[in-house]
């Protein structure tokens, strides 16, 4: 397995201290056929590790991507010149094609897997842009993906490598990490969302911007600025657009 690992994935500058691994479930390897490699996302290998100091991985290059889901404790990372700590219930997505470092200072349990797929890099870069140029996602983002992570680990553990199911799970993880859950909405975003719903429910009545601002208990001036910031249209224009779309639908 070790020779296969180096043959396929061209690892450069990998330094791993196995002494920090207290307990492991894996490493479980997963092979992919030509069709899967050309068209789907796929797992290379994965495991569940219980870690403690002095566990440390320093990597210069590997032709793969990696997801780490911390279930207990915390793990430290240095990616793209940023250092941070991921805690229980949080996830880190990283490209092994660039230099990265992660290590344990105290006990931690991590579910992880390496994967690949043609569409990975654009999504990963998009996720990095939304997360301060790191692959770090906090609990509100990460909690939605744990079932997908568990499913992937379970399938490669049981050698049940259903390529389409695994690909679906990886893609779902990347999509969920690309978009914030509703729980991440700010109070201002909720106000705008409620105002948009008020417009949708009352567009057929002779309502005004004063009425819409009143439904949000805000002054017209402040509400207009807030609404325009999040919808890129003033309340008046937004209302007109709703009415125009409805008129078009009736005409059709």
C-alpha positions in Angstrom: 0.0 0.0 0.0 2.8 2.4 0.8 4.5 1.8 -2.5 1.2 2.2 -4.4 0.6 5.5 -2.5 3.9 7.0 -3.6 3.6 5.6 -7.2 0.2 7.2 -7.9 0.2 10.5 -6.0 3.8 11.9 -6.2 4.2 13.1 -2.7 7.0 15.7 -2.1 8.2 16.9 1.2 5.8 14.9 3.4 6.9 14.5 7.0 4.7 12.4 9.2 5.2 11.5 12.9 3.1 8.4 13.5 3.9 8.5 17.2 1.1 11.1 17.8 -1.6 8.6 16.6 -3.2 7.1 19.7 -5.9 5.0 17.9 -6.9 4.6 14.3 -9.8 3.1 12.3 -8.1 2.7 8.9 -6.4 3.7 6.7 -9.0 2.3 4.2 -8.0 2.5 0.6 -10.5 2.9 -2.3 -9.7 2.3 -6.0 -11.5 4.1 -8.8 -11.9 2.9 -12.4 -11.2 5.0 -15.5 -14.8 6.3 -15.9 -15.0 7.4 -12.2 -11.6 9.3 -12.5 -12.7 11.0 -15.7 -16.3 12.0 -14.7 -16.9 11.8 -10.9 -15.5 12.8 -7.5 -13.8 9.9 -5.8 -12.1 8.9 -2.5 -8.5 7.7 -2.4 -8.2 6.7 1.2 -9.6 7.7 4.6 -9.6 6.9 8.3 -10.7 8.0 11.8 -7.7 9.0 14.0 -7.4 9.7 17.7 -4.5 12.1 18.0 -2.3 13.9 20.5 1.0 15.7 20.6 3.5 15.2 18.8 1.3 14.3 15.8 2.3 16.6 12.9 2.1 16.5 9.1 4.0 18.9 6.9 3.3 18.6 3.2 4.8 20.3 0.2 2.8 18.6 -2.5 0.4 15.7 -3.2 -1.9 15.3 -6.1 -5.1 15.1 -4.0 -7.5 17.1 -1.8 -8.3 16.4 1.8 -11.2 16.9 4.2 -10.8 16.8 8.0 -13.8 16.7 10.3 -12.9 17.2 13.9 -15.2 15.3 16.2 -13.4 15.8 19.5 -10.7 18.2 20.8 -9.0 20.5 18.3 -6.4 20.4 15.5 -4.0 23.2 14.5 -3.5 24.2 10.8 -1.3 26.5 8.7 -2.6 27.0 5.2 -1.8 29.9 2.8 0.2 31.7 5.5 -2.7 31.6 7.9 -2.6 29.8 11.2 -5.9 28.7 13.0 -7.4 26.1 15.2 -10.3 23.9 14.2 -12.4 22.6 17.1 -14.9 19.8 17.6 -17.8 20.0 15.1 -15.7 22.0 12.6 -14.2 21.0 9.2 -11.1 21.9 7.2 -11.0 21.4 3.5 -7.5 21.7 2.0 -5.6 21.2 -1.3 -2.6 19.0 -0.9 -1.3 20.4 -4.1 0.0 23.4 -2.1 2.1 23.6 1.1 0.2 22.9 4.3 0.9 22.0 7.9 -1.3 20.5 10.6 -0.6 19.3 14.1 -2.0 18.3 17.5 -1.2 20.1 20.8 -3.8 18.2 22.8 -6.1 15.1 22.3 -8.3 15.1 19.2 -10.4 12.8 17.1 -10.6 13.4 13.4 -12.5 11.8 10.5 -10.6 12.4 7.3 -10.3 11.3 3.7 -8.3 12.2 0.6 -10.2 12.6 -2.6 -10.1 13.9 -6.2 -12.3 14.9 -9.1 -12.1 17.2 -12.0 -14.5 19.8 -10.5 -12.8 20.0 -7.1 -10.4 22.8 -7.5 -12.9 25.6 -8.7 -15.2 24.7 -5.8 -12.4 24.6 -3.3 -11.1 28.0 -4.4 -14.6 29.4 -4.1 -14.9 28.0 -0.6 -11.5 29.5 0.3 -12.7 32.9 -0.9 -15.7 32.8 1.4 -13.6 31.6 4.4 -10.9 34.2 4.7 -8.6 32.4 2.2 -8.6 29.2 4.2 -10.6 25.9 4.0 -11.8 26.4 7.5 -15.6 26.2 8.1 -17.2 26.7 11.5 -19.9 24.6 13.1 -22.9 26.2 11.4 -21.5 25.2 8.1 -19.9 21.9 9.1 -22.8 20.3 11.0 -24.7 19.7 7.7 -22.0 17.6 6.2 -21.3 15.1 8.9 -23.8 12.5 7.6 -22.0 12.7 4.2 -18.6 12.2 5.9 -19.9 9.3 7.9 -21.4 7.7 4.8 -18.1 8.0 2.9 -16.0 6.6 5.8 -18.5 3.7 6.3 -18.4 2.8 2.6 -14.7 2.7 2.2 -14.4 0.8 5.6 -16.7 -1.9 4.3 -15.1 -1.9 0.8 -18.6 -0.9 -0.5 -17.2 1.5 -3.1 -20.4 2.6 -4.8 -18.7 5.2 -7.0 -21.9 7.2 -7.7 -23.0 7.3 -4.1 -19.5 8.4 -2.9 -19.3 11.0 -5.7 -22.8 12.3 -4.7 -21.7 12.7 -1.1 -18.4 14.5 -1.9 -20.3 16.9 -4.2 -22.9 17.5 -1.5 -20.2 18.3 0.9 -18.6 20.8 -1.4 -21.9 22.5 -2.2 -22.9 22.8 1.4 -19.6 24.3 2.3 -20.0 26.8 -0.6 -23.3 28.2 0.7 -24.1 29.4 4.2 -27.0 27.8 6.1 -30.0 29.9 7.1 -28.7 29.9 10.7 -25.8 32.1 9.5 -28.2 34.9 8.4 -27.6 38.2 10.1 -30.5 40.1 11.7 -30.4 42.5 8.8 -30.7 39.7 6.2 -33.7 38.3 8.1 -35.4 41.8 8.0 -34.8 42.0 4.3 -36.1 38.5 3.8 -39.2 39.2 5.8 -39.8 42.5 3.8 -39.4 40.6 0.5 -42.0 38.2 1.7 -44.3 41.1 2.7 -44.0 42.5 -0.8 -44.7 39.1 -2.4 -47.9 38.7 -0.3 -49.2 42.2 -0.9 -48.0 43.4 -4.3 -51.6 43.3 -5.7 -52.6 45.9 -3.1 -51.7 49.7 -3.4 -48.8 49.4 -1.0 -46.0 52.0 -0.8 -42.4 51.9 0.4 -43.7 53.4 3.7 -45.9 50.4 4.2 -43.0 48.0 3.5 -40.7 49.8 5.9 -43.5 49.9 8.5 -43.8 46.1 8.3 -40.2 45.9 9.3 -40.6 48.6 12.0 -37.9 50.8 10.4 -37.7 54.3 9.1 -38.1 54.6 5.3 -34.6 56.0 4.9 -32.8 53.3 6.9 -35.0 50.5 5.5 -34.3 51.6 1.9 -30.6 51.6 2.4 -30.7 48.1 4.0 -33.0 46.6 1.5 -31.0 47.9 -1.5 -27.7 46.6 0.1 -28.9 43.0 0.1 -31.2 42.8 -2.9 -29.3 45.3 -5.2 -32.7 47.0 -5.9 -34.6 49.6 -4.1 -37.9 48.6 -2.4 -39.8 50.5 -5.1 -38.0 48.8 -8.0 -38.3 45.4 -6.3 -42.1 45.9 -5.9 -42.4 47.0 -9.6 -40.5 44.0 -10.7 -42.8 41.6 -8.8 -45.8 43.3 -10.4 -44.3 43.2 -13.9 -43.4 39.5 -13.6 -46.9 38.7 -12.5 -48.4 40.7 -15.3 -46.3 38.9 -17.8 -47.4 35.6 -16.4 -51.0 36.6 -16.7 -50.6 37.8 -20.3 -49.0 34.4 -21.2 
